[in-house]
């Protein structure tokens, strides 16, 4: 009985981890696309402008 509960608990933890990893991948894709858009906007501001879209880091 204890082994069955341990296996079910392990499956639940790994399933939850898989879902969280999937969500994190989608968040990473959205952030990367926003970074690409910001990079393109900063390139299109002109040669004389050295200001970046994300401020001073």
PDBQT receptor file of N, H, CA, C and O in Angstrom, charges set to zero:
ATOM      1  N   UNK A   1       0.830  -1.199   0.000  1.00  0.00    +0.000 N 
ATOM      2  CA  UNK A   1       0.000   0.000   0.000  1.00  0.00    +0.000 C 
ATOM      3  C   UNK A   1       0.868   1.254   0.000  1.00  0.00    +0.000 C 
ATOM      4  O   UNK A   1       0.578   2.198  -0.734  1.00  0.00    +0.000 OA
ATOM      5  N   UNK A   2       1.914   1.280   0.800  1.00  0.00    +0.000 N 
ATOM      6  H   UNK A   2       2.149   0.512   1.397  1.00  0.00    +0.000 HD
ATOM      7  CA  UNK A   2       2.802   2.429   0.878  1.00  0.00    +0.000 C 
ATOM      8  C   UNK A   2       3.526   2.679  -0.424  1.00  0.00    +0.000 C 
ATOM      9  O   UNK A   2       3.766   3.828  -0.795  1.00  0.00    +0.000 OA
ATOM     10  N   UNK A   3       3.884   1.592  -1.133  1.00  0.00    +0.000 N 
ATOM     11  H   UNK A   3       3.689   0.659  -0.832  1.00  0.00    +0.000 HD
ATOM     12  CA  UNK A   3       4.591   1.740  -2.409  1.00  0.00    +0.000 C 
ATOM     13  C   UNK A   3       3.666   2.362  -3.449  1.00  0.00    +0.000 C 
ATOM     14  O   UNK A   3       4.101   3.190  -4.249  1.00  0.00    +0.000 OA
ATOM     15  N   UNK A   4       2.416   1.976  -3.443  1.00  0.00    +0.000 N 
ATOM     16  H   UNK A   4       2.062   1.304  -2.793  1.00  0.00    +0.000 HD
ATOM     17  CA  UNK A   4       1.448   2.530  -4.400  1.00  0.00    +0.000 C 
ATOM     18  C   UNK A   4       1.261   4.026  -4.145  1.00  0.00    +0.000 C 
ATOM     19  O   UNK A   4       1.218   4.819  -5.085  1.00  0.00    +0.000 OA
ATOM     20  N   UNK A   5       1.151   4.405  -2.878  1.00  0.00    +0.000 N 
ATOM     21  H   UNK A   5       1.186   3.760  -2.114  1.00  0.00    +0.000 HD
ATOM     22  CA  UNK A   5       1.010   5.829  -2.547  1.00  0.00    +0.000 C 
ATOM     23  C   UNK A   5       2.260   6.612  -2.946  1.00  0.00    +0.000 C 
ATOM     24  O   UNK A   5       2.164   7.739  -3.432  1.00  0.00    +0.000 OA
ATOM     25  N   UNK A   6       3.432   6.010  -2.739  1.00  0.00    +0.000 N 
ATOM     26  H   UNK A   6       3.510   5.094  -2.344  1.00  0.00    +0.000 HD
ATOM     27  CA  UNK A   6       4.676   6.672  -3.131  1.00  0.00    +0.000 C 
ATOM     28  C   UNK A   6       4.745   6.873  -4.639  1.00  0.00    +0.000 C 
ATOM     29  O   UNK A   6       5.146   7.940  -5.104  1.00  0.00    +0.000 OA
ATOM     30  N   UNK A   7       4.359   5.862  -5.403  1.00  0.00    +0.000 N 
ATOM     31  H   UNK A   7       4.033   4.996  -5.026  1.00  0.00    +0.000 HD
ATOM     32  CA  UNK A   7       4.360   5.971  -6.870  1.00  0.00    +0.000 C 
ATOM     33  C   UNK A   7       3.352   7.017  -7.332  1.00  0.00    +0.000 C 
ATOM     34  O   UNK A   7       3.644   7.801  -8.236  1.00  0.00    +0.000 OA
ATOM     35  N   UNK A   8       2.182   7.038  -6.728  1.00  0.00    +0.000 N 
ATOM     36  H   UNK A   8       1.945   6.401  -5.994  1.00  0.00    +0.000 HD
ATOM     37  CA  UNK A   8       1.175   8.040  -7.100  1.00  0.00    +0.000 C 
ATOM     38  C   UNK A   8       1.648   9.453  -6.747  1.00  0.00    +0.000 C 
ATOM     39  O   UNK A   8       1.432  10.391  -7.514  1.00  0.00    +0.000 OA
ATOM     40  N   UNK A   9       2.287   9.602  -5.597  1.00  0.00    +0.000 N 
ATOM     41  H   UNK A   9       2.462   8.840  -4.974  1.00  0.00    +0.000 HD
ATOM     42  CA  UNK A   9       2.815  10.909  -5.210  1.00  0.00    +0.000 C 
ATOM     43  C   UNK A   9       3.915  11.355  -6.165  1.00  0.00    +0.000 C 
ATOM     44  O   UNK A   9       3.965  12.520  -6.561  1.00  0.00    +0.000 OA
ATOM     45  N   UNK A  10       4.790  10.434  -6.532  1.00  0.00    +0.000 N 
ATOM     46  H   UNK A  10       4.750   9.488  -6.210  1.00  0.00    +0.000 HD
ATOM     47  CA  UNK A  10       5.856  10.741  -7.480  1.00  0.00    +0.000 C 
ATOM     48  C   UNK A  10       5.280  11.144  -8.841  1.00  0.00    +0.000 C 
ATOM     49  O   UNK A  10       5.764  12.094  -9.457  1.00  0.00    +0.000 OA
ATOM     50  N   UNK A  11       4.255  10.436  -9.312  1.00  0.00    +0.000 N 
ATOM     51  H   UNK A  11       3.862   9.665  -8.811  1.00  0.00    +0.000 HD
ATOM     52  CA  UNK A  11       3.611  10.777 -10.581  1.00  0.00    +0.000 C 
ATOM     53  C   UNK A  11       2.960  12.155 -10.514  1.00  0.00    +0.000 C 
ATOM     54  O   UNK A  11       3.009  12.915 -11.481  1.00  0.00    +0.000 OA
ATOM     55  N   UNK A  12       2.357  12.476  -9.384  1.00  0.00    +0.000 N 
ATOM     56  H   UNK A  12       2.317  11.858  -8.598  1.00  0.00    +0.000 HD
ATOM     57  CA  UNK A  12       1.721  13.787  -9.216  1.00  0.00    +0.000 C 
ATOM     58  C   UNK A  12       2.759  14.905  -9.237  1.00  0.00    +0.000 C 
ATOM     59  O   UNK A  12       2.549  15.936  -9.875  1.00  0.00    +0.000 OA
ATOM     60  N   UNK A  13       3.881  14.703  -8.539  1.00  0.00    +0.000 N 
ATOM     61  H   UNK A  13       4.051  13.865  -8.021  1.00  0.00    +0.000 HD
ATOM     62  CA  UNK A  13       4.931  15.720  -8.501  1.00  0.00    +0.000 C 
ATOM     63  C   UNK A  13       5.542  15.912  -9.885  1.00  0.00    +0.000 C 
ATOM     64  O   UNK A  13       5.717  17.043 -10.337  1.00  0.00    +0.000 OA
ATOM     65  N   UNK A  14       5.865  14.806 -10.560  1.00  0.00    +0.000 N 
ATOM     66  H   UNK A  14       5.723  13.887 -10.193  1.00  0.00    +0.000 HD
ATOM     67  CA  UNK A  14       6.477  14.924 -11.888  1.00  0.00    +0.000 C 
ATOM     68  C   UNK A  14       5.499  15.490 -12.911  1.00  0.00    +0.000 C 
ATOM     69  O   UNK A  14       5.912  16.220 -13.813  1.00  0.00    +0.000 OA
ATOM     70  N   UNK A  15       4.232  15.172 -12.793  1.00  0.00    +0.000 N 
ATOM     71  H   UNK A  15       3.897  14.579 -12.061  1.00  0.00    +0.000 HD
ATOM     72  CA  UNK A  15       3.225  15.744 -13.683  1.00  0.00    +0.000 C 
ATOM     73  C   UNK A  15       3.090  17.243 -13.478  1.00  0.00    +0.000 C 
ATOM     74  O   UNK A  15       2.993  18.001 -14.443  1.00  0.00    +0.000 OA
ATOM     75  N   UNK A  16       3.082  17.670 -12.222  1.00  0.00    +0.000 N 
ATOM     76  H   UNK A  16       3.161  17.054 -11.438  1.00  0.00    +0.000 HD
ATOM     77  CA  UNK A  16       3.013  19.105 -11.920  1.00  0.00    +0.000 C 
ATOM     78  C   UNK A  16       4.251  19.832 -12.402  1.00  0.00    +0.000 C 
ATOM     79  O   UNK A  16       4.165  20.957 -12.895  1.00  0.00    +0.000 OA
ATOM     80  N   UNK A  17       5.405  19.193 -12.262  1.00  0.00    +0.000 N 
ATOM     81  H   UNK A  17       5.475  18.279 -11.861  1.00  0.00    +0.000 HD
ATOM     82  CA  UNK A  17       6.651  19.791 -12.730  1.00  0.00    +0.000 C 
ATOM     83  C   UNK A  17       6.638  19.937 -14.249  1.00  0.00    +0.000 C 
ATOM     84  O   UNK A  17       7.107  20.942 -14.784  1.00  0.00    +0.000 OA
ATOM     85  N   UNK A  18       6.108  18.946 -14.933  1.00  0.00    +0.000 N 
ATOM     86  H   UNK A  18       5.727  18.129 -14.499  1.00  0.00    +0.000 HD
ATOM     87  CA  UNK A  18       6.017  19.020 -16.394  1.00  0.00    +0.000 C 
ATOM     88  C   UNK A  18       5.118  20.161 -16.849  1.00  0.00    +0.000 C 
ATOM     89  O   UNK A  18       5.431  20.862 -17.811  1.00  0.00    +0.000 OA
ATOM     90  N   UNK A  19       4.002  20.344 -16.154  1.00  0.00    +0.000 N 
ATOM     91  H   UNK A  19       3.748  19.775 -15.372  1.00  0.00    +0.000 HD
ATOM     92  CA  UNK A  19       3.085  21.444 -16.493  1.00  0.00    +0.000 C 
ATOM     93  C   UNK A  19       3.739  22.791 -16.241  1.00  0.00    +0.000 C 
ATOM     94  O   UNK A  19       3.618  23.710 -17.052  1.00  0.00    +0.000 OA
ATOM     95  N   UNK A  20       4.443  22.909 -15.099  1.00  0.00    +0.000 N 
ATOM     96  H   UNK A  20       4.541  22.163 -14.441  1.00  0.00    +0.000 HD
ATOM     97  CA  UNK A  20       5.112  24.166 -14.768  1.00  0.00    +0.000 C 
ATOM     98  C   UNK A  20       6.205  24.472 -15.794  1.00  0.00    +0.000 C 
ATOM     99  O   UNK A  20       6.369  25.623 -16.199  1.00  0.00    +0.000 OA
ATOM    100  N   UNK A  21       6.950  23.453 -16.212  1.00  0.00    +0.000 N 
ATOM    101  H   UNK A  21       6.817  22.519 -15.882  1.00  0.00    +0.000 HD
ATOM    102  CA  UNK A  21       8.000  23.661 -17.202  1.00  0.00    +0.000 C 
ATOM    103  C   UNK A  21       7.393  24.098 -18.537  1.00  0.00    +0.000 C 
ATOM    104  O   UNK A  21       7.962  24.939 -19.232  1.00  0.00    +0.000 OA
ATOM    105  N   UNK A  22       6.253  23.535 -18.891  1.00  0.00    +0.000 N 
ATOM    106  H   UNK A  22       5.790  22.851 -18.327  1.00  0.00    +0.000 HD
ATOM    107  CA  UNK A  22       5.580  23.912 -20.136  1.00  0.00    +0.000 C 
ATOM    108  C   UNK A  22       5.163  25.384 -20.091  1.00  0.00    +0.000 C 
ATOM    109  O   UNK A  22       5.358  26.120 -21.058  1.00  0.00    +0.000 OA
ATOM    110  N   UNK A  23       4.590  25.806 -18.962  1.00  0.00    +0.000 N 
ATOM    111  H   UNK A  23       4.432  25.208 -18.176  1.00  0.00    +0.000 HD
ATOM    112  CA  UNK A  23       4.169  27.204 -18.808  1.00  0.00    +0.000 C 
ATOM    113  C   UNK A  23       5.381  28.131 -18.850  1.00  0.00    +0.000 C 
ATOM    114  O   UNK A  23       5.322  29.202 -19.455  1.00  0.00    +0.000 OA
ATOM    115  N   UNK A  24       6.485  27.726 -18.206  1.00  0.00    +0.000 N 
ATOM    116  H   UNK A  24       6.533  26.857 -17.714  1.00  0.00    +0.000 HD
ATOM    117  CA  UNK A  24       7.684  28.553 -18.206  1.00  0.00    +0.000 C 
ATOM    118  C   UNK A  24       8.269  28.699 -19.605  1.00  0.00    +0.000 C 
ATOM    119  O   UNK A  24       8.793  29.760 -19.944  1.00  0.00    +0.000 OA
ATOM    120  N   UNK A  25       8.189  27.652 -20.425  1.00  0.00    +0.000 N 
ATOM    121  H   UNK A  25       7.763  26.790 -20.150  1.00  0.00    +0.000 HD
ATOM    122  CA  UNK A  25       8.656  27.755 -21.812  1.00  0.00    +0.000 C 
ATOM    123  C   UNK A  25       7.844  28.791 -22.580  1.00  0.00    +0.000 C 
ATOM    124  O   UNK A  25       8.407  29.575 -23.345  1.00  0.00    +0.000 OA
ATOM    125  N   UNK A  26       6.522  28.801 -22.384  1.00  0.00    +0.000 N 
ATOM    126  H   UNK A  26       6.065  28.164 -21.764  1.00  0.00    +0.000 HD
ATOM    127  CA  UNK A  26       5.688  29.782 -23.078  1.00  0.00    +0.000 C 
ATOM    128  C   UNK A  26       6.003  31.199 -22.615  1.00  0.00    +0.000 C 
ATOM    129  O   UNK A  26       6.021  32.124 -23.427  1.00  0.00    +0.000 OA
ATOM    130  N   UNK A  27       6.250  31.379 -21.322  1.00  0.00    +0.000 N 
ATOM    131  H   UNK A  27       6.235  30.627 -20.663  1.00  0.00    +0.000 HD
ATOM    132  CA  UNK A  27       6.625  32.694 -20.808  1.00  0.00    +0.000 C 
ATOM    133  C   UNK A  27       7.956  33.128 -21.408  1.00  0.00    +0.000 C 
ATOM    134  O   UNK A  27       8.132  34.293 -21.766  1.00  0.00    +0.000 OA
ATOM    135  N   UNK A  28       8.901  32.180 -21.519  1.00  0.00    +0.000 N 
ATOM    136  H   UNK A  28       8.759  31.234 -21.229  1.00  0.00    +0.000 HD
ATOM    137  CA  UNK A  28      10.201  32.506 -22.108  1.00  0.00    +0.000 C 
ATOM    138  C   UNK A  28      10.056  32.924 -23.565  1.00  0.00    +0.000 C 
ATOM    139  O   UNK A  28      10.743  33.841 -24.013  1.00  0.00    +0.000 OA
ATOM    140  N   UNK A  29       9.177  32.269 -24.306  1.00  0.00    +0.000 N 
ATOM    141  H   UNK A  29       8.619  31.523 -23.941  1.00  0.00    +0.000 HD
ATOM    142  CA  UNK A  29       8.957  32.621 -25.709  1.00  0.00    +0.000 C 
ATOM    143  C   UNK A  29       8.373  34.028 -25.820  1.00  0.00    +0.000 C 
ATOM    144  O   UNK A  29       8.793  34.803 -26.679  1.00  0.00    +0.000 OA
ATOM    145  N   UNK A  30       7.413  34.363 -24.966  1.00  0.00    +0.000 N 
ATOM    146  H   UNK A  30       7.072  33.732 -24.268  1.00  0.00    +0.000 HD
ATOM    147  CA  UNK A  30       6.795  35.692 -25.002  1.00  0.00    +0.000 C 
ATOM    148  C   UNK A  30       7.826  36.772 -24.660  1.00  0.00    +0.000 C 
ATOM    149  O   UNK A  30       7.868  37.814 -25.314  1.00  0.00    +0.000 OA
ATOM    150  N   UNK A  31       8.656  36.529 -23.640  1.00  0.00    +0.000 N 
ATOM    151  H   UNK A  31       8.622  35.682 -23.109  1.00  0.00    +0.000 HD
ATOM    152  CA  UNK A  31       9.685  37.504 -23.267  1.00  0.00    +0.000 C 
ATOM    153  C   UNK A  31      10.699  37.676 -24.394  1.00  0.00    +0.000 C 
ATOM    154  O   UNK A  31      11.138  38.793 -24.666  1.00  0.00    +0.000 OA
ATOM    155  N   UNK A  32      11.074  36.578 -25.051  1.00  0.00    +0.000 N 
ATOM    156  H   UNK A  32      10.717  35.671 -24.830  1.00  0.00    +0.000 HD
ATOM    157  CA  UNK A  32      12.025  36.654 -26.159  1.00  0.00    +0.000 C 
ATOM    158  C   UNK A  32      11.463  37.457 -27.325  1.00  0.00    +0.000 C 
ATOM    159  O   UNK A  32      12.184  38.244 -27.938  1.00  0.00    +0.000 OA
ATOM    160  N   UNK A  33      10.188  37.267 -27.637  1.00  0.00    +0.000 N 
ATOM    161  H   UNK A  33       9.603  36.627 -27.139  1.00  0.00    +0.000 HD
ATOM    162  CA  UNK A  33       9.560  38.025 -28.721  1.00  0.00    +0.000 C 
ATOM    163  C   UNK A  33       9.507  39.513 -28.357  1.00  0.00    +0.000 C 
ATOM    164  O   UNK A  33       9.754  40.368 -29.207  1.00  0.00    +0.000 OA
ATOM    165  N   UNK A  34       9.183  39.823 -27.090  1.00  0.00    +0.000 N 
ATOM    166  H   UNK A  34       8.983  39.128 -26.400  1.00  0.00    +0.000 HD
ATOM    167  CA  UNK A  34       9.173  41.230 -26.655  1.00  0.00    +0.000 C 
ATOM    168  C   UNK A  34      10.574  41.831 -26.760  1.00  0.00    +0.000 C 
ATOM    169  O   UNK A  34      10.720  42.993 -27.140  1.00  0.00    +0.000 OA
ATOM    170  N   UNK A  35      11.602  41.052 -26.428  1.00  0.00    +0.000 N 
ATOM    171  H   UNK A  35      11.483  40.108 -26.120  1.00  0.00    +0.000 HD
ATOM    172  CA  UNK A  35      12.981  41.533 -26.536  1.00  0.00    +0.000 C 
ATOM    173  C   UNK A  35      13.333  41.803 -27.993  1.00  0.00    +0.000 C 
ATOM    174  O   UNK A  35      13.964  42.814 -28.302  1.00  0.00    +0.000 OA
ATOM    175  N   UNK A  36      12.926  40.902 -28.894  1.00  0.00    +0.000 N 
ATOM    176  H   UNK A  36      12.413  40.081 -28.643  1.00  0.00    +0.000 HD
ATOM    177  CA  UNK A  36      13.207  41.109 -30.318  1.00  0.00    +0.000 C 
ATOM    178  C   UNK A  36      12.523  42.365 -30.845  1.00  0.00    +0.000 C 
ATOM    179  O   UNK A  36      13.119  43.123 -31.611  1.00  0.00    +0.000 OA
ATOM    180  N   UNK A  37      11.281  42.587 -30.441  1.00  0.00    +0.000 N 
ATOM    181  H   UNK A  37      10.797  41.972 -29.819  1.00  0.00    +0.000 HD
ATOM    182  CA  UNK A  37      10.558  43.785 -30.869  1.00  0.00    +0.000 C 
ATOM    183  C   UNK A  37      11.259  45.036 -30.340  1.00  0.00    +0.000 C 
ATOM    184  O   UNK A  37      11.432  46.008 -31.076  1.00  0.00    +0.000 OA
ATOM    185  N   UNK A  38      11.660  45.016 -29.075  1.00  0.00    +0.000 N 
ATOM    186  H   UNK A  38      11.519  44.227 -28.477  1.00  0.00    +0.000 HD
ATOM    187  CA  UNK A  38      12.371  46.157 -28.504  1.00  0.00    +0.000 C 
ATOM    188  C   UNK A  38      13.710  46.393 -29.182  1.00  0.00    +0.000 C 
ATOM    189  O   UNK A  38      14.108  47.540 -29.389  1.00  0.00    +0.000 OA
ATOM    190  N   UNK A  39      14.401  45.328 -29.526  1.00  0.00    +0.000 N 
ATOM    191  H   UNK A  39      14.078  44.396 -29.358  1.00  0.00    +0.000 HD
ATOM    192  CA  UNK A  39      15.678  45.447 -30.229  1.00  0.00    +0.000 C 
ATOM    193  C   UNK A  39      15.469  46.093 -31.595  1.00  0.00    +0.000 C 
ATOM    194  O   UNK A  39      16.251  46.948 -32.011  1.00  0.00    +0.000 OA
ATOM    195  N   UNK A  40      14.401  45.676 -32.297  1.00  0.00    +0.000 N 
ATOM    196  H   UNK A  40      13.766  44.981 -31.960  1.00  0.00    +0.000 HD
ATOM    197  CA  UNK A  40      14.099  46.262 -33.593  1.00  0.00    +0.000 C 
ATOM    198  C   UNK A  40      13.705  47.720 -33.493  1.00  0.00    +0.000 C 
ATOM    199  O   UNK A  40      14.072  48.521 -34.352  1.00  0.00    +0.000 OA
ATOM    200  N   UNK A  41      12.959  48.076 -32.453  1.00  0.00    +0.000 N 
ATOM    201  H   UNK A  41      12.661  47.425 -31.755  1.00  0.00    +0.000 HD
ATOM    202  CA  UNK A  41      12.547  49.464 -32.257  1.00  0.00    +0.000 C 
ATOM    203  C   UNK A  41      13.765  50.332 -31.960  1.00  0.00    +0.000 C 
ATOM    204  O   UNK A  41      13.867  51.453 -32.460  1.00  0.00    +0.000 OA
ATOM    205  N   UNK A  42      14.684  49.822 -31.150  1.00  0.00    +0.000 N 
ATOM    206  H   UNK A  42      14.601  48.912 -30.744  1.00  0.00    +0.000 HD
ATOM    207  CA  UNK A  42      15.860  50.626 -30.821  1.00  0.00    +0.000 C 
ATOM    208  C   UNK A  42      16.766  50.792 -32.036  1.00  0.00    +0.000 C 
ATOM    209  O   UNK A  42      17.454  51.806 -32.153  1.00  0.00    +0.000 OA
ATOM    210  N   UNK A  43      16.778  49.830 -32.930  1.00  0.00    +0.000 N 
ATOM    211  H   UNK A  43      16.219  49.006 -32.835  1.00  0.00    +0.000 HD
ATOM    212  CA  UNK A  43      17.570  49.951 -34.157  1.00  0.00    +0.000 C 
ATOM    213  C   UNK A  43      16.952  50.966 -35.119  1.00  0.00    +0.000 C 
ATOM    214  O   UNK A  43      17.662  51.616 -35.886  1.00  0.00    +0.000 OA
ATOM    215  N   UNK A  44      15.623  51.097 -35.073  1.00  0.00    +0.000 N 
ATOM    216  H   UNK A  44      15.046  50.569 -34.450  1.00  0.00    +0.000 HD
ATOM    217  CA  UNK A  44      14.937  51.974 -36.004  1.00  0.00    +0.000 C 
ATOM    218  C   UNK A  44      14.862  53.419 -35.572  1.00  0.00    +0.000 C 
ATOM    219  O   UNK A  44      14.253  54.229 -36.271  1.00  0.00    +0.000 OA
ATOM    220  N   UNK A  45      15.457  53.776 -34.444  1.00  0.00    +0.000 N 
ATOM    221  H   UNK A  45      15.951  53.118 -33.876  1.00  0.00    +0.000 HD
ATOM    222  CA  UNK A  45      15.360  55.151 -33.954  1.00  0.00    +0.000 C 
ATOM    223  C   UNK A  45      16.292  56.107 -34.681  1.00  0.00    +0.000 C 
ATOM    224  O   UNK A  45      16.123  57.322 -34.581  1.00  0.00    +0.000 OA
ATOM    225  N   UNK A  46      17.245  55.601 -35.389  1.00  0.00    +0.000 N 
ATOM    226  H   UNK A  46      17.383  54.614 -35.471  1.00  0.00    +0.000 HD
ATOM    227  CA  UNK A  46      18.177  56.463 -36.109  1.00  0.00    +0.000 C 
ATOM    228  C   UNK A  46      19.590  56.295 -35.607  1.00  0.00    +0.000 C 
ATOM    229  O   UNK A  46      19.814  55.808 -34.499  1.00  0.00    +0.000 OA
ATOM    230  N   UNK A  47      20.543  56.701 -36.427  1.00  0.00    +0.000 N 
ATOM    231  H   UNK A  47      20.361  57.096 -37.327  1.00  0.00    +0.000 HD
ATOM    232  CA  UNK A  47      21.952  56.507 -36.097  1.00  0.00    +0.000 C 
ATOM    233  C   UNK A  47      22.418  57.456 -34.998  1.00  0.00    +0.000 C 
ATOM    234  O   UNK A  47      23.313  57.103 -34.230  1.00  0.00    +0.000 OA
ATOM    235  N   UNK A  48      21.837  58.649 -34.901  1.00  0.00    +0.000 N 
ATOM    236  H   UNK A  48      21.109  58.936 -35.524  1.00  0.00    +0.000 HD
ATOM    237  CA  UNK A  48      22.285  59.619 -33.918  1.00  0.00    +0.000 C 
ATOM    238  C   UNK A  48      21.793  59.337 -32.514  1.00  0.00    +0.000 C 
ATOM    239  O   UNK A  48      22.390  59.803 -31.543  1.00  0.00    +0.000 OA
ATOM    240  N   UNK A  49      20.733  58.595 -32.392  1.00  0.00    +0.000 N 
ATOM    241  H   UNK A  49      20.248  58.216 -33.180  1.00  0.00    +0.000 HD
ATOM    242  CA  UNK A  49      20.147  58.338 -31.077  1.00  0.00    +0.000 C 
ATOM    243  C   UNK A  49      20.774  57.093 -30.457  1.00  0.00    +0.000 C 
ATOM    244  O   UNK A  49      20.728  56.012 -31.043  1.00  0.00    +0.000 OA
ATOM    245  N   UNK A  50      21.359  57.249 -29.270  1.00  0.00    +0.000 N 
ATOM    246  H   UNK A  50      21.396  58.128 -28.794  1.00  0.00    +0.000 HD
ATOM    247  CA  UNK A  50      21.983  56.117 -28.581  1.00  0.00    +0.000 C 
ATOM    248  C   UNK A  50      21.120  55.641 -27.416  1.00  0.00    +0.000 C 
ATOM    249  O   UNK A  50      21.536  54.761 -26.663  1.00  0.00    +0.000 OA
ATOM    250  N   UNK A  51      19.925  56.208 -27.257  1.00  0.00    +0.000 N 
ATOM    251  H   UNK A  51      19.588  56.923 -27.869  1.00  0.00    +0.000 HD
ATOM    252  CA  UNK A  51      19.051  55.813 -26.157  1.00  0.00    +0.000 C 
ATOM    253  C   UNK A  51      18.435  54.452 -26.425  1.00  0.00    +0.000 C 
ATOM    254  O   UNK A  51      17.985  54.180 -27.538  1.00  0.00    +0.000 OA
ATOM    255  N   UNK A  52      18.413  53.624 -25.446  1.00  0.00    +0.000 N 
ATOM    256  H   UNK A  52      18.779  53.845 -24.542  1.00  0.00    +0.000 HD
ATOM    257  CA  UNK A  52      17.830  52.292 -25.600  1.00  0.00    +0.000 C 
ATOM    258  C   UNK A  52      16.407  52.285 -25.043  1.00  0.00    +0.000 C 
ATOM    259  O   UNK A  52      16.067  53.101 -24.186  1.00  0.00    +0.000 OA
ATOM    260  N   UNK A  53      15.578  51.362 -25.531  1.00  0.00    +0.000 N 
ATOM    261  H   UNK A  53      15.854  50.699 -26.227  1.00  0.00    +0.000 HD
ATOM    262  CA  UNK A  53      14.181  51.307 -25.143  1.00  0.00    +0.000 C 
ATOM    263  C   UNK A  53      14.008  50.843 -23.705  1.00  0.00    +0.000 C 
ATOM    264  O   UNK A  53      12.970  51.114 -23.101  1.00  0.00    +0.000 OA
ATOM    265  N   UNK A  54      14.997  50.149 -23.135  1.00  0.00    +0.000 N 
ATOM    266  H   UNK A  54      15.840  49.930 -23.625  1.00  0.00    +0.000 HD
ATOM    267  CA  UNK A  54      14.842  49.618 -21.783  1.00  0.00    +0.000 C 
ATOM    268  C   UNK A  54      15.505  50.496 -20.737  1.00  0.00    +0.000 C 
ATOM    269  O   UNK A  54      15.600  50.103 -19.575  1.00  0.00    +0.000 OA
ATOM    270  N   UNK A  55      15.951  51.644 -21.115  1.00  0.00    +0.000 N 
ATOM    271  H   UNK A  55      15.873  51.964 -22.059  1.00  0.00    +0.000 HD
ATOM    272  CA  UNK A  55      16.520  52.573 -20.144  1.00  0.00    +0.000 C 
ATOM    273  C   UNK A  55      18.011  52.359 -19.959  1.00  0.00    +0.000 C 
ATOM    274  O   UNK A  55      18.675  51.748 -20.796  1.00  0.00    +0.000 OA
ATOM    275  N   UNK A  56      18.523  52.868 -18.855  1.00  0.00    +0.000 N 
ATOM    276  H   UNK A  56      17.984  53.364 -18.175  1.00  0.00    +0.000 HD
ATOM    277  CA  UNK A  56      19.960  52.738 -18.570  1.00  0.00    +0.000 C 
ATOM    278  C   UNK A  56      20.191  51.592 -17.614  1.00  0.00    +0.000 C 
ATOM    279  O   UNK A  56      19.769  51.652 -16.459  1.00  0.00    +0.000 OA
ATOM    280  N   UNK A  57      20.866  50.534 -18.082  1.00  0.00    +0.000 N 
ATOM    281  H   UNK A  57      21.210  50.485 -19.020  1.00  0.00    +0.000 HD
ATOM    282  CA  UNK A  57      21.203  49.387 -17.243  1.00  0.00    +0.000 C 
ATOM    283  C   UNK A  57      22.669  49.295 -17.127  1.00  0.00    +0.000 C 
ATOM    284  O   UNK A  57      23.180  48.396 -16.460  1.00  0.00    +0.000 OA
TER     285      UNK A  57
